[in-house]
Structure formats: structure tokens, C-alpha cells
Amino acid sequence: MLQSLRDKAQGWIAWIIIGMIAITFILFGTENFFKSGRDNTVADVQGTPISVQELDMAYKRYLNQAGNESVAKLDPTFVKKEILQSMIDETIMMSDAKKIGLTISQQRIGLMLNSIPFFIKDGHFSEDAYARFLMNTGYTDKSFQSYIKTALIKQQLEQGLMQTSFSLPSDLDTLVKYILQKRDFRFLTIDRAALEKDIVLKDDEIKAYYEKHLNDFKTEEQVAVEYVVLSLQKLMDEYQPTEEEIQAYYHENAALFNDPERVQVAHILISVPKNADEKTFKAANERILDIQNRLKKGESFESLAKSLSDDKTSAVNGGKLEWISKGEMIPEFEKSAFALANKGDVSEPVHTEFGLHLIKLLDKQKAKSKSFDTVKDDIVAKMKHESAQEKFATLADNMNDLAFDHADSLQPIVDKLGIKIEKSDYFTKTAGPKEKILQNALVTTAAFNPNVKDDKNNSDLIKLDPENYLVLRVSNVIASKQKPLEEVKSEIVKTLLFDKSTLEAKTKATSLLDKITKNNMPLDKVQSEFSWSTATDVSRSSSKAQPDLVEAAFGMAYPTDKGSFKLVQLENGDYAIVWLTKVVDGDMSKLSAQEKESFNDQLSKHFGELEFALYATELLKEAKVQKYLDKL
């Protein structure tokens, strides 16, 4: 129940936030520092500008997180267009949410912030972990809270639409028939690989293929780079605070080193719907008062919780919850829990959005300061980090300026900042560098940028991650060249054999299918004349046959007395004929009540998602959006 009680204060939306963090950091990473006119605007969304800098920041975050293989081949303009559209969609949706009065209180945002596991250390919210998180992601406290607010409003908007959706019994019956349907089919396969042995390729064919596909047989351009790395860790290693400095930090920041007051409680819950009428609330109130009277007469709180509490999760433990600190629970529950003075005390009935509670104090811990020796190592780490971070930002600016002002050399960076020049092996745009620190899509993109590769300029300052910045320049280039025919002949032979054998397999399979269908061959003769494999009682997710065959069988019309046949190409190039013989629809009458409820929930959710998608589509259609794609 502890997790359930935190649903509004914390709960599952915290995990949604975690799941969305990687994507949303990309799209909405920092506060809007860039307020300017059209010259700096890449899109205007109903009067709200999206700046070039915001889009560039989003693009860089995307490259940082996506990795080399998935990004290196993509057109940057295409990627930026996709990211920009996502930013536009989000802006429009939030604008509409504001119009219809959806909002989130600051208290709710604070409670949510306190529930995100990234910020929890030893069971408590860690200011240090939160500060480090903000620094690493480029957020400020204000902008991250704004992000949480956006995520919660969007979730509220989605839930509001989805909860109004419903399904009819006929819809449910159709879904069950479809999802639980099973099919029997036979199939025969024309083995493509077996046909290769009879294919003879002529040298002229091989040469003709080579000459037609010359661009496919070129070596890939390679580059080698020189680079310098600014490392936060190195700066941290170089600084060692004195004992006096550590002591001073401890005393000046005493509030950071306190264990907060905590309580452990058990509770009994009588659920009350949010919009309960007076009769329903009265019945629930009578139940909680009856339990309270039984407690006063000496009955066990633990026993009553096990038998009567609507919070089944905690009921099995006699209503016992985890230790809680202030700010972790919904306000009404928290206020009553911390007001209990002595172990064994039980509160008066407490009304929350979940219903009515009786709360029993099991244990209580007062706030206390941690000793210097206990936190000394943490203080040293924090001081080293703060000192390094302060220098890091300044040095990064200097590094960026030097790279730009002396675009033809890295030596000024070496001379001014004392950073060593490193060298890479040759690498291609597809494979990327071998050196671990260079295995970042931004590095590959920069190395093959014409301004860097062809014009021999330094790259821009590249943020490898929050603690490592890099500048590179291309030291050498190996141009792409044509591979000779003899070098690629075996590859061409393999391709031609595959293509020709696949075509022959299709021809044979088509001929067989025509023989069956166009000649109206009786089904008993179809069965006896060919060697069929059989698959029975096959569901949509079955592994009884190859996925290609299962997909084909479930894409066919119900069988008739003339048979139902289909030609299918398999993933390995083989061709198959599928003969559908039997279809058995799912039967809702055979489902348990729990299974029916599960299917109904799935269907309602699907309809809700569809309604939300239609709503979003209409919003986008009606919105006034002006894009300035020449700024990409």
C-alpha cells in the first residue's frame, strides 16, 4: 500500500518519468534561455517560438544518446525535422491542456520529485544526487520541475480521455474470437538452396553485374584524428582539500548531513471512490468506526487489518508499511502519521483520496545529525566535485574559444590548458572509431564533416558526456577506391546464385499452385499428390511453424470446399504454398471471469488510446504552426 499511497505523490508515474527521461531530455533539456525574434526561430507554434538553439541542443542530446551505429548514416536534416516535429506536438498539446484547465500543484510536483529512484539514497531524498543529476543533464531545478509538470499534465490529459472509453459486449466477443483463434494448415516448401547446384554462372554475367553495381564495390573512406579531452575526473583527482577545509564544509552545510525524522506505521483502509455519493461515504464511515470500536475493545490491529483492510498488499503484513519521511506521503496521511506520539497509538479516521484510514504508530525515529567521521568521505568527494566542476565550466569555454580562434591547430589548447594530444587509428563513417572514448556519434559526425575533414579545421567542442569534452581535427584521410573484380567476385557469385535460385523457387512454387487452383484439383488428390507438412492447433503467437508461415495462414480467408491456398516467400528465400484447412474462433464462454475482465480492460485501453490519438491528430491539424526549415 505504501507504493499505492504514493501514486499521486509518487507512484507509477515516477517510473514513466524515468522511462521518458532519455527521450524528453533530448527534446526539452533546459530552460528557454533563447528569447528572440524570427531570425532565431525555427518554428512558431501558435505564438510560442522554438529557437534554433533549443533544437540544436535537442539534436546534440539525441546524438549523444543514440550511439554511432544507429545515427552515423542518418541525414542530420532529417533527424532535426523529426525532433522539431516532436517539440511542436508537445507544445500544442500542453497549450490545449492549459486551455481546458488541467494543472498540477507545486506540492504534487515536489512529491513526485521525492519519489524518483535516481534521487533516493539510503531510503531518503539526496540533495547531492539531485544536484549532480541537474549538472549532468543540463537542467536547472526550475526547468526539471517544469518537465515533471509537463509529464504529469500530459498523463492527466491522456487518462482523462482514456477513462471515458468503453467497449460493448459485441466488441469483446469479436476481440476474443480474433485473439484466441486457432488454425490448422498444411504447407510444402521449395528449397531455394537446393536449386543453386544446377545454376551455372558465366563470366560475362558476373562482369556485367560488377559494372552495373560499381558503387557497391568501393572501399569506404577512412580518417584518422588527433584530439584533446577535457576530463572532469582528472580535475577532481588533482584537487585534495585540507582537513580544515573539510571540517569547515561540514559545519557550514550541517543541514545536508541530517537523518530526517521517520515513522513506521500500519494502517487499515476502507476504500471510498473519489466521486462517492453520500450513501457510499456513509457506509464506508460506518465500517471504519466499527473497526475503531473493535480496536478500543481490545481486538488486534494486525488481525483486523488482515481481515478487513482494502489495502490487500499491506493487509498480509497486518497493515504494516515501510519507514516514511516527511514529503513522501499524501498530506492527510502524513500529517496524522507524524502526529502520533507513542508506539501503539492509533489515529482517528483519516480521509484521503484513497478512502478512510486508521493509522497505528509502530516506531518513530527523531531527526539526528551524522557524525563528521561518518560523512567525511562524502564531503571530500563533494568538495572535489564542486571544485572540479567550477573549473570545468571555465576550461570548457576556454577550450571552445581556442579551438575556434586557432582553427588550424590543437597546439594552443595544449599550451594554454596543458591537455595532451591523443591520436586515433583510421576509422570509417560506418564503423566509427575503435578507441573507447571516441565511440560517440558526435565524434564520427564531426570527423566526417566537410569543414573538418576537407577544410582541415578543428571541430566544435564536443560533449561526449557531462564529464568529458573533446575537440578533434582530422590528421589524415584515406580516400574511397574501387575494388577490383577479382576481389569481389565471390561476393557477386553468392548474390547472383541467391537471386537466380530464389526466382526459380518462385517459378516452381507458382507452377504448383496453378496446377492445384487453376485445374480445380480435388482436395483429396491435392493431399495425396504432394508431400505436405502439417501444423495443427496453431495460435497467432505459435512456434509450431515458421513465423512467415503462421503469419500467412492467419492472413488467409476462411477455407471453402475448394480449398484456400497462398504462395509465400520465406525469409531465407524459399517459397512455400500454404493450404489452410481449418479455423476455430476463440470462444468467450470458455473464459474465466478474470480472463474476460482482462480482455475487456485491453479493449477499453485500446479504444482509449485510439481516442487520444484522434484527439492529438485533430489538435495538430487545427494548430497554427509556421516552420522555418531553412534554419536547420
VOLUM-557380 format. One line per 8 residues: number of its first residue (from 0); their letters; for each residue x, y, z of C-alpha. Coordinates in steps of 0.2 Angstrom, whole numbers, plus 5000, padded with zeros to 4 digits. Example, Ala and Ser with C-alpha at 12.3 -4.5 7.8 and 13.67 -1.06 7.14 Angstrom:
<rs>
0	as	5062/4978/5039 ~ 5068/4995/5036
</rs>
This chain:
<rs>
0	mlqslrdk	5000/5000/5000 ~ 5015/5012/5003 ~ 5018/5012/4984 ~ 4999/5014/4981 ~ 4998/5028/4993 ~ 5012/5037/4984 ~ 5003/5036/4967 ~ 4998/5054/4967
8	aqgwiawi	5013/5059/4977 ~ 5024/5047/4968 ~ 5019/5030/4961 ~ 5020/5023/4944 ~ 5021/5039/4935 ~ 5038/5041/4943 ~ 5043/5026/4933 ~ 5035/5034/4917
16	iigmiait	5046/5049/4920 ~ 5061/5038/4921 ~ 5056/5029/4905 ~ 5053/5045/4896 ~ 5069/5054/4903 ~ 5080/5048/4889 ~ 5068/5055/4876 ~ 5062/5070/4884
24	filfgten	5080/5076/4889 ~ 5083/5076/4871 ~ 5068/5087/4867 ~ 5066/5098/4882 ~ 5083/5098/4891 ~ 5084/5116/4898 ~ 5075/5132/4901 ~ 5071/5143/4887
32	ffksgrdn	5086/5155/4888 ~ 5084/5160/4870 ~ 5070/5173/4868 ~ 5072/5182/4852 ~ 5063/5186/4835 ~ 5061/5176/4819 ~ 5079/5177/4815 ~ 5082/5164/4829
40	tvadvqgt	5066/5155/4827 ~ 5065/5138/4819 ~ 5046/5136/4822 ~ 5032/5146/4829 ~ 5018/5136/4837 ~ 5003/5147/4839 ~ 5014/5161/4845 ~ 5026/5151/4855
48	pisvqeld	5043/5151/4847 ~ 5055/5136/4846 ~ 5073/5143/4844 ~ 5087/5136/4834 ~ 5097/5134/4849 ~ 5084/5124/4858 ~ 5083/5112/4843 ~ 5102/5111/4841
56	maykryln	5103/5106/4860 ~ 5089/5093/4857 ~ 5099/5086/4842 ~ 5115/5085/4851 ~ 5107/5076/4866 ~ 5099/5064/4853 ~ 5116/5060/4845 ~ 5124/5058/4862
64	qagnesva	5112/5045/4867 ~ 5108/5036/4851 ~ 5125/5029/4848 ~ 5136/5028/4832 ~ 5128/5013/4823 ~ 5111/5020/4823 ~ 5115/5038/4819 ~ 5130/5039/4808
72	kldptfvk	5121/5035/4792 ~ 5106/5047/4795 ~ 5104/5063/4787 ~ 5106/5077/4801 ~ 5092/5087/4792 ~ 5080/5073/4793 ~ 5084/5069/4811 ~ 5082/5088/4816
80	keilqsmi	5065/5088/4807 ~ 5059/5073/4817 ~ 5065/5081/4833 ~ 5057/5098/4829 ~ 5040/5089/4825 ~ 5040/5081/4842 ~ 5044/5098/4850 ~ 5029/5105/4841
88	detimmsd	5017/5091/4845 ~ 5022/5093/4864 ~ 5020/5112/4863 ~ 5002/5111/4855 ~ 4996/5098/4867 ~ 5002/5107/4883 ~ 4994/5123/4876 ~ 4977/5114/4874
96	akkiglti	4979/5106/4892 ~ 4981/5124/4899 ~ 4965/5130/4889 ~ 4954/5116/4897 ~ 4961/5120/4914 ~ 4972/5105/4918 ~ 4986/5109/4930 ~ 4997/5101/4943
104	sqqriglm	5000/5109/4960 ~ 5018/5113/4966 ~ 5015/5101/4981 ~ 5012/5087/4968 ~ 5027/5091/4959 ~ 5038/5091/4975 ~ 5031/5074/4980 ~ 5034/5067/4963
112	lnsipffi	5052/5074/4963 ~ 5054/5065/4980 ~ 5049/5048/4973 ~ 5061/5047/4958 ~ 5073/5032/4962 ~ 5088/5042/4954 ~ 5087/5054/4969 ~ 5085/5042/4983
120	kdghfsed	5100/5037/4994 ~ 5098/5026/5009 ~ 5079/5027/5008 ~ 5079/5046/5008 ~ 5080/5060/4995 ~ 5098/5065/4991 ~ 5101/5083/4988 ~ 5118/5079/4982
128	ayarflmn	5111/5066/4969 ~ 5099/5078/4963 ~ 5112/5092/4961 ~ 5123/5080/4952 ~ 5109/5075/4941 ~ 5104/5093/4936 ~ 5123/5096/4932 ~ 5125/5081/4921
136	tgytdksf	5109/5084/4911 ~ 5109/5102/4909 ~ 5093/5105/4919 ~ 5091/5118/4932 ~ 5079/5115/4947 ~ 5066/5126/4939 ~ 5067/5118/4922 ~ 5067/5100/4928
144	qsyiktal	5051/5103/4939 ~ 5044/5111/4923 ~ 5047/5095/4914 ~ 5039/5085/4928 ~ 5024/5096/4927 ~ 5023/5093/4909 ~ 5024/5075/4910 ~ 5010/5074/4924
152	ikqqleqg	4999/5086/4914 ~ 5001/5075/4898 ~ 4997/5059/4909 ~ 4982/5068/4916 ~ 4976/5073/4899 ~ 4978/5055/4892 ~ 4970/5047/4907 ~ 4955/5059/4906
160	lmqtsfsl	4952/5054/4888 ~ 4955/5036/4890 ~ 4944/5033/4906 ~ 4929/5039/4896 ~ 4931/5025/4883 ~ 4922/5009/4884 ~ 4918/4993/4875 ~ 4902/4984/4870
168	psdldtlv	4899/4965/4873 ~ 4900/4963/4854 ~ 4917/4971/4853 ~ 4923/4960/4867 ~ 4916/4944/4858 ~ 4925/4950/4842 ~ 4941/4953/4851 ~ 4941/4936/4859
176	kyilqkrd	4937/4927/4843 ~ 4951/4936/4834 ~ 4965/4935/4848 ~ 4961/4917/4853 ~ 4958/4910/4836 ~ 4967/4894/4831 ~ 4971/4887/4813 ~ 4976/4871/4805
184	frfltidr	4986/4871/4789 ~ 4997/4861/4778 ~ 5012/4868/4768 ~ 5025/4862/4756 ~ 5042/4871/4753 ~ 5053/4874/4738 ~ 5070/4873/4744 ~ 5080/4888/4736
192	aalekdiv	5097/4882/4742 ~ 5095/4865/4734 ~ 5092/4874/4717 ~ 5109/4883/4717 ~ 5119/4867/4712 ~ 5111/4867/4695 ~ 5114/4885/4691 ~ 5129/4889/4680
200	lkddeika	5135/4907/4680 ~ 5145/4914/4665 ~ 5160/4926/4667 ~ 5150/4939/4657 ~ 5136/4939/4669 ~ 5147/4941/4684 ~ 5156/4955/4675 ~ 5140/4964/4669
208	yyekhlnd	5134/4963/4687 ~ 5150/4971/4693 ~ 5150/4985/4681 ~ 5131/4989/4684 ~ 5135/4990/4703 ~ 5152/4998/4704 ~ 5147/5010/4718 ~ 5143/4994/4729
216	fkteeqva	5161/4988/4727 ~ 5171/5003/4734 ~ 5181/5004/4750 ~ 5174/5016/4762 ~ 5183/5032/4765 ~ 5194/5032/4781 ~ 5200/5046/4793 ~ 5212/5047/4807
224	veyvvlsl	5210/5061/4820 ~ 5220/5070/4833 ~ 5210/5075/4848 ~ 5211/5083/4866 ~ 5200/5078/4880 ~ 5194/5089/4895 ~ 5190/5077/4909 ~ 5181/5082/4925
232	qklmdeyq	5188/5066/4933 ~ 5206/5072/4930 ~ 5202/5089/4938 ~ 5194/5080/4953 ~ 5210/5069/4955 ~ 5221/5085/4955 ~ 5212/5093/4970 ~ 5214/5087/4988
240	pteeeiqa	5205/5098/5001 ~ 5214/5100/5018 ~ 5207/5094/5035 ~ 5202/5111/5040 ~ 5193/5114/5023 ~ 5183/5098/5026 ~ 5179/5102/5044 ~ 5173/5120/5038
248	yyhenaal	5162/5112/5024 ~ 5154/5100/5037 ~ 5149/5114/5049 ~ 5144/5126/5035 ~ 5132/5113/5027 ~ 5126/5105/5043 ~ 5108/5103/5036 ~ 5115/5092/5022
256	fndpervq	5121/5079/5035 ~ 5105/5076/5045 ~ 5094/5060/5045 ~ 5076/5066/5045 ~ 5063/5061/5057 ~ 5055/5045/5051 ~ 5040/5035/5057 ~ 5034/5017/5053
264	vahilisv	5016/5014/5054 ~ 5002/5001/5050 ~ 4985/5006/5043 ~ 4968/4999/5039 ~ 4960/5006/5024 ~ 4942/5006/5019 ~ 4941/5012/5001 ~ 4930/5026/4995
272	pknadekt	4929/5031/4977 ~ 4934/5049/4973 ~ 4917/5054/4967 ~ 4907/5043/4980 ~ 4889/5049/4984 ~ 4884/5052/5002 ~ 4876/5035/5004 ~ 4893/5026/4999
280	fkaaneri	4903/5038/5010 ~ 4892/5035/5025 ~ 4893/5016/5023 ~ 4912/5017/5022 ~ 4912/5028/5038 ~ 4901/5016/5047 ~ 4914/5002/5043 ~ 4929/5012/5049
288	ldiqnrlk	4920/5017/5065 ~ 4915/4999/5068 ~ 4933/4994/5067 ~ 4939/5008/5078 ~ 4927/5002/5091 ~ 4933/4984/5090 ~ 4951/4991/5092 ~ 4945/5000/5108
296	kgesfesl	4938/4984/5115 ~ 4955/4976/5113 ~ 4955/4967/5096 ~ 4971/4966/5087 ~ 4975/4979/5075 ~ 4986/4967/5065 ~ 4971/4954/5064 ~ 4958/4967/5059
304	akslsddk	4970/4974/5046 ~ 4972/4956/5038 ~ 4954/4953/5038 ~ 4946/4970/5034 ~ 4958/4982/5026 ~ 4955/4985/5007 ~ 4974/4988/5005 ~ 4977/4969/5002
312	tsavnggk	4996/4972/4999 ~ 4999/4978/5017 ~ 4985/4968/5024 ~ 4995/4952/5023 ~ 5008/4960/5035 ~ 4995/4967/5047 ~ 4994/4983/5038 ~ 5012/4987/5041
320	lewiskge	5021/5000/5029 ~ 5039/5004/5026 ~ 5048/5018/5035 ~ 5042/5035/5029 ~ 5049/5053/5030 ~ 5040/5069/5028 ~ 5036/5073/5010 ~ 5035/5055/5005
328	mipefeks	5016/5053/5008 ~ 5000/5062/5003 ~ 4997/5076/5015 ~ 4982/5070/5025 ~ 4990/5053/5029 ~ 5007/5060/5033 ~ 5000/5073/5045 ~ 4991/5060/5055
336	afalankg	5005/5048/5055 ~ 5018/5061/5062 ~ 5006/5067/5074 ~ 5006/5051/5084 ~ 5017/5052/5099 ~ 5019/5035/5106 ~ 5021/5017/5100 ~ 5004/5009/5098
344	dvsepvht	4994/5025/5097 ~ 4980/5024/5084 ~ 4974/5039/5074 ~ 4956/5045/5072 ~ 4949/5040/5055 ~ 4959/5049/5041 ~ 4950/5054/5025 ~ 4962/5053/5009
352	efglhlik	4958/5051/4991 ~ 4960/5033/4993 ~ 4947/5031/5007 ~ 4946/5031/5026 ~ 4961/5025/5036 ~ 4966/5021/5054 ~ 4984/5023/5057 ~ 4994/5014/5071
360	lldkqkak	5012/5020/5076 ~ 5024/5006/5076 ~ 5040/5015/5078 ~ 5047/5033/5077 ~ 5065/5040/5074 ~ 5069/5058/5078 ~ 5080/5068/5066 ~ 5098/5067/5070
368	sksfdtvk	5115/5074/5064 ~ 5128/5062/5056 ~ 5145/5062/5064 ~ 5159/5070/5054 ~ 5169/5054/5053 ~ 5153/5046/5045 ~ 5151/5058/5031 ~ 5170/5064/5029
376	ddivakmk	5172/5053/5013 ~ 5156/5060/5006 ~ 5161/5078/5010 ~ 5178/5076/5001 ~ 5170/5068/4986 ~ 5158/5083/4985 ~ 5171/5096/4988 ~ 5182/5088/4974
384	hesaqekf	5167/5088/4963 ~ 5162/5105/4966 ~ 5179/5112/4964 ~ 5182/5102/4948 ~ 5165/5107/4941 ~ 5168/5126/4944 ~ 5185/5124/4934 ~ 5177/5113/4921
392	atladnmn	5165/5125/4915 ~ 5178/5139/4913 ~ 5190/5127/4905 ~ 5177/5121/4893 ~ 5173/5139/4887 ~ 5192/5142/4885 ~ 5194/5126/4875 ~ 5180/5131/4864
400	dlafdhad	5187/5148/4861 ~ 5204/5142/4857 ~ 5198/5128/4845 ~ 5188/5142/4836 ~ 5201/5156/4836 ~ 5216/5144/4831 ~ 5206/5133/4819 ~ 5221/5125/4811
408	slqpivdk	5229/5118/4826 ~ 5226/5110/4843 ~ 5243/5116/4850 ~ 5236/5132/4858 ~ 5224/5121/4868 ~ 5239/5111/4874 ~ 5249/5126/4878 ~ 5235/5135/4887
416	lgikieks	5226/5121/4896 ~ 5240/5108/4897 ~ 5230/5094/4889 ~ 5239/5081/4880 ~ 5235/5077/4861 ~ 5230/5059/4858 ~ 5229/5050/4841 ~ 5216/5038/4834
424	dyftktag	5218/5024/4822 ~ 5209/5025/4805 ~ 5191/5023/4805 ~ 5176/5023/4793 ~ 5160/5033/4795 ~ 5150/5016/4796 ~ 5161/5008/4809 ~ 5167/5023/4819
432	pkekilqn	5182/5024/4830 ~ 5190/5009/4839 ~ 5196/5020/4854 ~ 5183/5019/4868 ~ 5182/5037/4872 ~ 5179/5041/4854 ~ 5164/5029/4852 ~ 5151/5043/4851
440	alvttaaf	5140/5048/4836 ~ 5145/5066/4838 ~ 5164/5061/4836 ~ 5160/5052/4820 ~ 5149/5065/4813 ~ 5162/5079/4817 ~ 5176/5069/4809 ~ 5167/5067/4793
448	npnvkddk	5160/5085/4792 ~ 5167/5093/4777 ~ 5173/5108/4787 ~ 5184/5097/4797 ~ 5189/5083/4785 ~ 5191/5093/4769 ~ 5195/5111/4776 ~ 5206/5105/4789
456	nnsdlikl	5198/5115/4803 ~ 5196/5110/4821 ~ 5179/5103/4826 ~ 5167/5112/4838 ~ 5168/5107/4856 ~ 5160/5090/4858 ~ 5151/5085/4873 ~ 5155/5066/4875
464	dpenylvl	5145/5065/4891 ~ 5143/5078/4905 ~ 5161/5075/4912 ~ 5171/5074/4896 ~ 5173/5087/4882 ~ 5183/5085/4866 ~ 5190/5094/4851 ~ 5197/5085/4836
472	rvsnvias	5205/5088/4819 ~ 5207/5076/4805 ~ 5226/5071/4803 ~ 5224/5060/4788 ~ 5212/5054/4775 ~ 5212/5038/4765 ~ 5200/5041/4750 ~ 5187/5028/4744
480	kqkpleev	5193/5017/4730 ~ 5186/5005/4718 ~ 5188/4986/4722 ~ 5194/4976/4708 ~ 5183/4962/4701 ~ 5193/4948/4707 ~ 5192/4954/4725 ~ 5173/4954/4725
488	kseivktl	5170/4940/4713 ~ 5165/4928/4726 ~ 5153/4940/4734 ~ 5145/4943/4717 ~ 5143/4925/4713 ~ 5135/4922/4730 ~ 5122/4936/4726 ~ 5118/4930/4709
496	lfdkstle	5116/4912/4714 ~ 5104/4918/4728 ~ 5094/4929/4716 ~ 5093/4916/4702 ~ 5088/4901/4714 ~ 5075/4912/4723 ~ 5067/4916/4706 ~ 5067/4898/4701
504	aktkatsl	5060/4893/4718 ~ 5046/4906/4715 ~ 5043/4899/4697 ~ 5042/4881/4703 ~ 5030/4886/4718 ~ 5019/4896/4706 ~ 5018/4882/4694 ~ 5012/4870/4708
512	ldkitknn	5000/4882/4714 ~ 4992/4885/4697 ~ 4991/4866/4695 ~ 4981/4865/4711 ~ 4970/4880/4709 ~ 4968/4883/4690 ~ 4964/4865/4687 ~ 4952/4864/4701
520	mpldkvqs	4961/4848/4708 ~ 4950/4839/4720 ~ 4957/4841/4738 ~ 4960/4823/4741 ~ 4971/4822/4726 ~ 4980/4838/4732 ~ 4983/4829/4748 ~ 4989/4813/4740
528	efswstat	4999/4820/4726 ~ 5011/4832/4735 ~ 5021/4830/4751 ~ 5013/4841/4764 ~ 5019/4846/4781 ~ 5005/4848/4794 ~ 5003/4861/4808 ~ 4988/4860/4819
536	dvsrsssk	4980/4870/4833 ~ 4991/4885/4829 ~ 4989/4901/4838 ~ 4994/4918/4832 ~ 5010/4918/4843 ~ 5013/4899/4840 ~ 5031/4892/4837 ~ 5024/4876/4829
544	aqpdlvea	5029/4883/4812 ~ 5040/4896/4804 ~ 5033/4914/4808 ~ 5032/4918/4790 ~ 5020/4903/4788 ~ 5010/4907/4803 ~ 5008/4925/4798 ~ 5002/4919/4780
552	afgmaypt	4990/4907/4787 ~ 4982/4920/4798 ~ 4981/4932/4784 ~ 4970/4920/4773 ~ 4952/4919/4771 ~ 4942/4906/4779 ~ 4943/4889/4769 ~ 4930/4884/4757
560	dkgsfklv	4926/4867/4749 ~ 4938/4872/4735 ~ 4952/4874/4747 ~ 4961/4890/4752 ~ 4979/4892/4746 ~ 4993/4905/4747 ~ 5010/4907/4740 ~ 5023/4914/4752
568	qlengdya	5041/4919/4751 ~ 5051/4914/4767 ~ 5064/4924/4775 ~ 5078/4913/4768 ~ 5072/4914/4750 ~ 5062/4898/4750 ~ 5045/4898/4743 ~ 5030/4889/4751
576	ivwltkvv	5012/4885/4747 ~ 5001/4886/4762 ~ 4985/4876/4762 ~ 4973/4882/4776 ~ 4961/4868/4781 ~ 4953/4874/4797 ~ 4949/4889/4808 ~ 4942/4889/4826
584	dgdmskls	4937/4905/4833 ~ 4941/4910/4851 ~ 4926/4906/4862 ~ 4922/4919/4876 ~ 4911/4906/4885 ~ 4926/4896/4889 ~ 4935/4911/4898 ~ 4935/4913/4916
592	aqekesfn	4928/4929/4924 ~ 4946/4936/4927 ~ 4951/4932/4909 ~ 4935/4941/4902 ~ 4939/4956/4913 ~ 4957/4956/4907 ~ 4952/4956/4889 ~ 4939/4970/4892
600	dqlskhfg	4952/4980/4900 ~ 4964/4978/4885 ~ 4950/4983/4873 ~ 4945/4998/4883 ~ 4963/5003/4884 ~ 4964/5001/4865 ~ 4949/5012/4862 ~ 4956/5025/4874
608	elefalya	4972/5026/4865 ~ 4963/5027/4849 ~ 4953/5042/4855 ~ 4968/5050/4862 ~ 4977/5048/4845 ~ 4962/5055/4836 ~ 4962/5070/4848 ~ 4980/5073/4846
616	tellkeak	4978/5072/4827 ~ 4964/5085/4827 ~ 4974/5097/4838 ~ 4989/5096/4826 ~ 4978/5098/4811 ~ 4970/5114/4818 ~ 4985/5122/4826 ~ 4994/5137/4818
624	vqkyldkl	5012/5132/4815 ~ 5025/5140/4805 ~ 5041/5131/4802 ~ 5057/5140/4796 ~ 5066/5124/4789 ~ 5080/5134/4781 ~ 5087/5137/4798 ~ 5090/5118/4801
</rs>
